[in-house]
């Protein structure tokens, strides 16, 4: 009986390249990773273009382009017989459909993500691994607490509770319900401006009415 082979597919829009060593460690129990690919927009590749051990595939700039391409290629690899299982590194709950499809056909599907990994995807996957959090750089002791810390915490919680992303037009009512009396105008910025100014903690995706915010990978 031949050993099972797996494809390691990475959602480069959702996972930082600095986590690649931990991803490999988490996938080490899959003895044969015959395919290793990372998908994303080459213009905002989160460092993945410098990772020589992976094949980078540019997915374009359209809404959900990366998610759709990963699903298509995962099915192509499975149905074409190139691999017998999928290891997916992401945090996006939209991959639940892929997880259900593979489970129904008794094909292994292992998910790897950070603490922001969608709760829906955790339940849908055959099994999953949560990567260890990166150690934050401590702030100098003389600095006062950041006035935005409560907003950071609230927005992170809301994103986690809403399967990894929130439509931009829902951010204000949800945040005001979570922090009574909050007025984004008092920061001197609109919500898109505030989100983009938070040192990479959050990411705005999509265009026009389809814009949404997710936690940085």
HUPESUL-V791880 format. One record per residue. OMEGA is omega as a letter, one per 30 degrees, with the letter a starting at -180 (none if undefined). Layout:
OMEGA
OMEGA
This chain:
a
l
l
l
a
l
l
a
a
l
a
l
a
a
l
l
l
l
a
l
l
l
l
l
a
a
a
l
l
a
a
l
a
l
l
a
l
a
l
l
a
a
l
a
l
l
a
a
a
a
a
a
a
l
l
l
a
a
a
a
a
l
l
a
a
a
a
a
l
a
a
a
l
l
l
l
a
a
l
l
a
l
l
l
a
l
a
l
a
l
a
a
a
l
l
a
l
l
l
a
a
l
a
l
l
l
a
l
a
a
l
l
l
l
l
l
a
l
l
a
l
a
a
a
l
l
a
l
l
a
l
l
l
a
a
l
a
l
l
a
a
a
l
l
a
a
a
a
a
l
l
a
a
a
l
a
a
l
l
a
a
l
l
l
a
l
a
a
l
a
a
a
a
l
l
l
a
l
a
l
a
l
a
a
a
l
a
a
l
l
l
l
a
a
a
a
a
l
l
l
a
a
l
a
l
a
l
a
a
a
l
a
l
l
l
a
none
